[in-house]
Amino acid sequence: MSKIRVAVAGVGNCASALIQGVYFYKDAGEDEVVPGLMHVNFGGYHVRDIEFVAAFDVNREKIGRDLSEAIYAEPNCCARFADVPNLGVEVLPGPILDGVAPHMLKPFKAYSADTMEAVDVSEVLKDVEADMLVNYLPVGSRKATRYYAEAALEAGCAFVNCIPEFIASDSLWAGRFEERGIPVAGDDIKSQLGATIVHRNLVDLCVNRGILLEETYQLNLGGNTDFLNMIVEERLKTKRISKTEAVTSIVPYKVPTRIGPSDYVPFLRDRKVCYLYICGKKFGGQPVYITVKLEVEDSPNSAGVVIDVIRAVKIALDRKVGGPLISMSSYAFKHPPVQVPDSEARIWVEEFISGKRPR
C-alpha cells in the first residue's frame, strides 16, 4: 500500500498527540490490540503508513522549525510519550484570519504581518502532493477553517475537520467536495473516552431502559490553550451546538440540557476534568440521579480516533469516493452529517472497510 501523505493546519497539542501516536505504534503487530484504534491494520493501511508532509501554524516560535520539534514548543503541554525523528517538514506560516482571538495573541505567540507573510496553503498542498489536510485550528476559527477547506478543494486533497466548525455536516460544503470527487470527514472529533462519548452512552442507556430524562448537564475544566481560547463565549457557539446535539440526538424528546467548557484552570495543563449530571424518573415516578467525574489527558484522547479517520479517508481516496464519509464521520465526530448511536456507527465503519458500504 502507498503512504498516506498528511498535512496539518494547527501544530498544537492535538497535532502533537497525533504525530507522537504514529511513532509510538509504528511497530505494532498487525493483529495487536491497541488502545484507541479500531485496527492496527485498517483496510490495508498500518499506522506507520501515515507520513506528514506539511504543517501550518501562526506561532512565531514554531514557524521555521522542523515539525518534530514544533510539536513540543510552548504553549503546547501535551504529554511526551514517543520519540519523533526529524521529519524534514518545516512548519510554515498560515493565515491568521479569525484563528487567533485578541486575548490569544500573546499565548499563541502569533506572528506579526509586519515581519512575516502567510504562505498560499493550496499551492503548498499541491507541491507536497498531500492526500489530505487535517484541521486542528482553535475553536471559533470560522473564517480560517473555511479558508483551509477552500485550499483543500483547490489543491484536490481531502479535508478532515477536527473542530466544531461545520463543513462535512454543511450540505453546501459537503456538496462542493462531492462535486469535486474529494472526501471530507467531520465535524468536531470525538475522544476515545471523553465527556461526550460517556454522556451519550449514559443517556442512551437511560432511554433504552425507559428512564424519562428530565435534565442533564456536562461541565468541563482544563488548563491547555484550548480552554483558554474558549473563555470568550462568542467563540463557543458552534462548540456548544456540536456537543449538545451529540447528546440530545440520542433522546426522542426535548430535555433541558447544558453542555460545554465551563472554566480555564491553568495548573491542570492538558488534564481535562468533566462533571456529568443526569436526572430522570423511573417506574412509579421515582427519581434517579447519575453523577460522574471523568479525568483524562485531553490531547492524546482523540489522537487514535484521528489515525483511524485518516486511514478511512485514504481508503475513500483509493476508491474515488467524494463528499462526506457518512460512516466514519458518524463514528468519529460529534457533529456528523448523520447522527446514529455509536454502536451502529461502528458497524457502518466495518462495512465501509470491507466495501459493503460505499461511504
N, C-alpha and C positions, 0 to 999 in steps of 0.2 A: 504494500500500500504506500501511497505517496505521503509526504509530510503535510501537516496542516499548518499553513502559514497564517499567523495571527498577529494583528496589530491591536494596540491597546490605547484607548483615549482615557487618560487619567491614571497616573502612576502613584496611586495612594495605597492605603492599607489592603484593600481588596485585591488590587493588582499584585501586591507583594505576596499575599497568600496564594493566589493562583499560580504565579511563577514558581514560588517555592514548592508548591504541591506537585507540579510537573516533575521537578527534580527529585523530590522526596520519594516518589513512587515510580521512577523511571525503570527500576529493575524488578518491579513487582511481577510475580508469576501470572501467566495468562488466566489461571483458574483460582488465583488467590482472592480471598475476600478482603477488600479494602474498605475501611470505614468511610462512608460518604460518597462512594462511587457505585453506580448501578452495576458496572462490569469493568474489570481491568481491560479486557478486550471488548470494545463497544463497536459492534458491527464491522469488525476487522481492523479497527484502529486502537492501538495501545496508547497509554498516557504519554509515553516518550515520543510519540509521533507528532506531538504539538511542538512547534517552534515559533519563537517570537521574532518578528521581522521589522516592526516599527512601534514606536511609542511616542505619545504626545502629552505634554503637561504644561503648566504655567508657572511652576515653581522654579525660580532662577537658580536654585542650588541643585535641582535635578536635571535641568536642561543642559545638554552638552556632556553629561556623564553616561557611562555605559548603563544599560538598563539593570544589570546585575548589581550595581552599586546604588542606583537611584531608588530602588525599592526599599532601601534601609535609611534613606535620608529623612531628616526631620521635615515635617512633623509626623511622619509615619511612626507607628508604635506597634505594628503587628509583631507577634512573637516570631523569633527566628527559629525555624525548625528544619531548615535544609541548607546545604551548601550549593549556591548557584554559581556556575562558572561564568567567566566573561562571555557575554552573548554577542559581542560585536554589533550591538544595536544602540545607537546614540539617541537619547531622549531629545525630541525636537519641540520647539515652542508651538503650542497650539493656540488658536484664538481664544481670548478671554471671554468676550461676549458677556453673558449673564452667569457664566460658570463660577465666578468669584463674587460673592456678595460683598458689599462695602466693609462689613465687620470681619471678613475673612481675608482681606488684602494682606494684612500682616502675618497671620498664622500660616497662610498658604505661600507666603514669600513670593507673591506674584510679581512677574517681571514688569518693567515699565515699557510702554510703547516707544519711549524716547531712546531706549538702549537696545531694544530687540524687536524683531518683526516676526509675526506668525508665519509658518510655512503654509503652502497650499496643500491641505490634507489629501485631497483627491489625487493630486499629482504624485505625492509620496506613496499612496496606496497602490497606484499603478506601477510606479518604479520598482517597488519591492514585491510586486505580484502577490499582494495579500489575498488570502481566501476570504477573510472576514475581519471585521473591526468590532472589538468588544468595548462597549461604552460603560466606563466606570466614573463618569463625571459626578460632581456633587449633586445632592438632591436640590431641586429648584432650577436646574440648568435647562430651561425650556428652549431658549434660542440656541444654545450651544449644542444640545442634543440633536436638534433639527439640522444644524449645520453639519454635524458629523454623519447623520443619516443621509443627508443630501450628498455628502462627499463619497459615501459608500456607493450610493446609486450611480454617481458619475464615474466612479472607478470600476463599477461592475463587481463589487465584492459584497458578501453577505454582511448583515448587521445583527449583533447580539446586544440587546438593550437591557442592561442590568439595573437600571434606575427607574424610579416611578415617573417617567415622562412617557406618554402613550404614543407608541409608534406601531408596534406589531398589533396592538389592540385597537388602533385607529383605522377605520375602514379605508380612508383616503390614502394614508401612508402604506397600509398593507397592500392596497390595490396597485400602487406605484411599483412596489417591489415585485408583485406578481406579474405585472405587465413586462417588467424587465427580465423576468425569469430568475430573480435573485431571492434566496431565502432570507427571512427575517424572523428572529425569535425574541420574545419578551412578553410582558414588561415587568420590571421590578423583581429581581431574583429572590427566590426563597432560600432559606438556610437549610442545612442538613437537619438540624433540630433547633429551630428558632422559635421566637414568640408566636409568629403567625401560624406555623405548622402545628404547634402544640394547641393553640387556641382553636384552630379549625377542627382538629380531631376531637377535642373535648366537646365542642359544640355539636359536631356530627354524632358523637356518641349519645349526647343528651337527646337529640332529635330522634335518633333511631330507637332509643329506649322509652320514647313517649313522654319525656320531660317537657313541660311547657315553659320555654325560656321567657324570662321577664326583663332581664337587663344584664349587660356584660361590659367589662372594660379590660383594656390591655395598656399598661403603662410601662415605658421603657426608659432606662437610665444608662448613660455611657460616658466615657471620657475621651473618645477619639475626636478627630476633626469632623467626622460625620455628624456627631451630636452637637458640636459647637456650631457648625453650619446651620443646624436646624433650630437654633434658639429663636430665629426670626420666623414668626408664624406664616408670613406670606410665602415662604419657600416650602411650606409643608402641605399646601393644598392637595396636590396630586398624591403625595405620600399618604396622607390620611385616607383619601379615596381608595387607593390601591390596597392598603392594609385592611380597611374596613370592609370593602367588597369581598376580599378573600375570605372573610369570616361570615359575613351576612349572606353570601351566596349559598351557604350550606343550609340556611333556615328558610322554610317555605312561607314565613310570615315576618312582619316587621318586629324588630326588637330594639329598644333603646341601647345604643352602642357608642362607646367612646374608645378609640384606638389611636395610638401614635406616640412618638417621642415626647417625654414629659420634662426631662431635665438633663443638663450637662453637668457631670461631676468629674472634674479634671483628673483626680487621683485614680479613677477607675481605668483610665487609659483605654486599652482595647477590650476591656471586660464589659460586657453588656448584662444588665440586670433587668429582668422582666417580672412584673406582677400581673397576674391574671385573676379575674373575678367573674364568676358566673352565678346568677341567681335564677331559680326556676321553681315550678310547682310539680310535685309528683302525685301519685294516687291519693285520693281523698283531699286534694287541695293543700297537702302538706308541703312545707318549703324544703328546698335543697340548695345548699351553698357550696360552691367549689372555689377554693383559693389556691393559687400555685405561685411559687417563686422559681424562676429559672435563671441560672448564671452561666454564661459561655464566653469564650474568647470570640469576639464578634467576627473579625475578618476571615479567619480560616473556616468559619462555619458554613460559608456558601461556596468556597473555592472548589470543592469536589463536584458540586452541582454544576458549576460553570464548565468544568472539564468535561462533564457528560454532555452539556449543551453544545460545546464546541465540536465535539465529535458527531453529534446528531446533525448539526448544520453542515459539516463536511460530507456526511452521507447524502444529505439533500443536494449539495452541490454536485456530487458524483452522479446522482440520479436526475440532475437537471430539473429539480423541483423548485419553483419560485413561489414567493409570497409567504404568508405566515405559516410556521410549523406548528400546527394545532396541537399535536400530541405532546411534543417536548415542551411547548410553552405552557400547556395546561398542567404539566407535571412540575415544572421547574420555576414558574414565575407566579407572583401574587396577582397580577392583573393581565391574564392571558386573553386572547380573543374569545376563548370558550372556557367557562368555569365548570369543572366537574370535581367530584371527590377525588382525593389523591390516589386512592387505591385503583380507581377506574383509569385515571390518567397514566398510572404506571403500566397498566395493561396496554393502553394505547401506544406507549413508547416501545414496549417489547414488540408489538405488532408492526410498528414503523421500522424497527431494526431488521425484522425478518422479511420486510417487504409486503406484508399483508395490508398495511395501511399506507396510503400514498404520502400523507404528510402528518 
